[in-house]
Amino acid sequence: MFIDYAKIYIKAGDGGNGCMSFRREKYVPLGGPDGGGGGNGGDIIVKADKGLKTLLDLRRHPHYRAKNGKHGQGKKKQGGKGEDLVILVPCGTMVYKIKTSSSGKIKEKQELIVDLVEDKKEIKLNVGGRGGRGNASFKTAKNNAPHFAERGAPGEKSTVILELKLIADIGLVGYPNAGKSTFLSVISSAHPKIADYPFTTLSPNLGMVEIGDENFVFADIPGLIEGAYLGIGLGDTFLRHIERTRMLLHFIDLTGFGEKSPEEIFKITNKEIRLFSRNLSSKKQIIVANKMDLPQAEKALIKLKKKLPGFKIFPISAVTKKGVRDLLFATGKMLKKIKIPKEKIVPVKYVYELPFKIKKTENIFEVYGKKIETLIRMTDISNDEAVGRLQGILKKMGIEEALKKRGIKDGNEVKIGDYVFIYKE
């Protein structure tokens, strides 16, 4: 089954906890702290693989999590790093980050992260959490026997959209039953479904064709009808699969479609392409007048040429193969004149994030922000010495001063992450 869209939920591994330990050996007095740090959590990596053609597996299994880092141990043993998780996707997969608006509503495809066109190309989406430090790391001249260690930091988590756009040189477009699938089966080893009724093609088909000394990839998509860009018929579901192509072969059934004439069909199809994407409508086109084997075809071709002056029209019969060879060589000649589009490079955006923000709700002051929430997550709240260290850090960060400016009083509650503290001066 061809699936070109998937939403997945990914989480990098949490960092391992640091160890709180003291050296205990016979004849070694005052051994001191020797707790090792935890290992970093595994990362989430998305990698392009030319052997894959669909996002079906990712649609079926949307949840992915990398391994957590190992905990530290005594004798200053460092915990091992969690294993990275590599998610394989087909070449041509675009990865979007989902962002949440201030109102809390999810906006899909908000920001393009990467366009994985090349085989083996990869990107690190989520970074594993940092491993917590053991008590040996906190030994100082003033405190040579610290009785606390850090917990591991949580790994990054996010929801991303994967959207597949096939990679081909030439796109086949046209109304349903125009003969695109028959043409593809004749010129290549592809085996698309062919029948004498509209919408036999329900998913894109690819076929490789040798033209002269070069090989080119053709992409056939389901037929377009009026209102396709709005989602009518199979709509814009598959139009994106020809956005990467360098040129288009526009197939026209010389017998028309229903009550519509061939020239009406040509104009409607081009309108749908233009409304879907200006980039797509700007691509070079060759008009292919198909079904020349039918009795009324010659008269229909003469009429079509009069209705569409200035357009180069290639008459063919995909069934009898008449005119197919000439069309292929003309296609190859035009294709050589069209430059291969450069790969889309998405610039990395670095956004400065405040270490903390304060929000007041009645008598509760909520302190939030990635940095402060990670700090709380890595602190062992049940350990008095660790809490004392936390208070010192909060003061140095300016949180206490900021709370005073917001009018905090004795007895007010301060919420940071999952914890609530009582403020005392």
C-alpha positions, 0 to 999 in steps of 0.5 A, a space after each residue: 500500500 502506498 502511504 505518503 503521509 504520517 504523523 509520528 511521536 518521537 522522544 529522545 532517551 533520558 539521561 542516566 542518573 548520577 551516583 551518590 557513593 563514597 569510597 570504602 576500602 580497608 586501610 583507606 580512611 576518608 576515601 571521599 566521594 566516588 559516584 560516577 555520572 550517568 550517560 547521555 540519552 540516545 538521540 532520534 535520527 531520521 535517515 533517507 533510504 532509497 530502498 523504501 517507497 512508502 511511509 506505511 510502517 511509520 503510519 502503523 507504528 507512530 510512537 518512537 523512543 530512543 534508549 535511556 542513558 545508563 546510571 552512574 556507579 561507584 568508583 567513578 564509573 560513568 554510565 554508558 550512552 543510550 543507543 540512538 534510534 534511527 528512523 528510516 524514510 524514503 528518499 524525498 521525505 519532507 519533515 515538518 515540525 508541529 508547533 502549538 499556538 498561544 491558544 493551544 491549538 496545534 498547527 500542522 506543517 508549521 515549519 519545514 525542518 529538512 527535505 531528505 532527497 539524497 540517499 543516506 542523508 540524515 538529520 538529528 531531530 531530538 537530542 537525548 538528555 544529559 546524564 546527571 553528575 555523580 557526587 564526585 563532581 561536586 567535591 569542593 574545598 568547602 564541601 569535600 563530602 557532598 551527599 547528593 548527585 544529579 538526576 538525568 535530564 529528560 530527552 527532547 520530545 516532539 510530534 513531526 509530520 512526514 510527507 513524501 514527494 516522489 523523485 522523478 524527472 517527468 510527470 504525467 498529468 491529465 484527466 481520468 482515462 486519458 491513457 497515462 497508465 497505459 503509456 507508462 506500462 508500454 515505455 517501462 517495466 512498471 505495471 500500473 492498474 489499467 482498465 476501461 473506466 476512470 480513476 483506475 490509478 489510485 496511487 502514484 506509479 514510477 517507471 524508468 525509461 531509457 531515452 538515447 544514452 540516458 535513463 529518466 524516471 516518469 511519474 504517473 499520478 491519478 487523473 485530475 478533474 475540475 476542483 482537484 486543488 480543493 480536494 475533489 476526486 483524488 484532489 491534491 492528495 497526489 499533485 505534490 508528487 510531480 512538484 519535483 519533476 523537471 517537466 510534464 507530459 500533458 495527456 489528452 483523450 481525443 474522445 473527450 471526457 463526458 460532455 467536455 471536449 479535449 480543449 476544455 479538458 486541457 484548460 481545466 487541467 492546467 487551471 487545477 495545476 496553477 491553483 495548486 502550485 505556481 511552481 508546478 504550473 511554470 514547468 515545461 509541458 508537452 501535449 500528448 494527444 492520445 488514442 489515435 487508434 480510434 476512428 474519430 481521432 484524426 478529425 479530433 486532432 485537427 480540431 484540437 490543433 486549431 483550438 490550441 494554436 502555438 502548442 506543440 502537440 504529439 499524436 500517439 496511440 499508447 495501445 498500438 505504440 504509434 508515435 511513442 518513440 518520437 514522443 520519447 526522443 522529443 521529451 529527452 531532447 527538451 529535458 536536457 535543456 532543463 536544469 536539474 533543480 538544486 536541493 532545497 536547503 532549510 536554514 537552521 534557526 537559532 532562537 534565543 530562549 529566556 532562562 525563565 518566565 513568571 506567570 501569576 495566577 491568584 496567589 500562585 507564581 509559576 516559573 517556567 522555561 526549558 532551562 529552569 524546568 530541566 534544572 528541577 528535573 535533575 534535582 533530587 528534591 528529597 535530598 536536603 543538600 541537593 535542594 540547598 544547592 538548587 536554591 543557590 542556583 535560583 538566586 544566582 539566576 535572578 528568580 528570587 529578585 524577579 519574584 519580589 518584583 512581581 509582588 510575592 509574599 511569605 506563604 505564597 506558592 511557587 510552582 516550577 515544573 511538577 513541584 510546588 514550593 512555599 516562598 519564605 523570605 
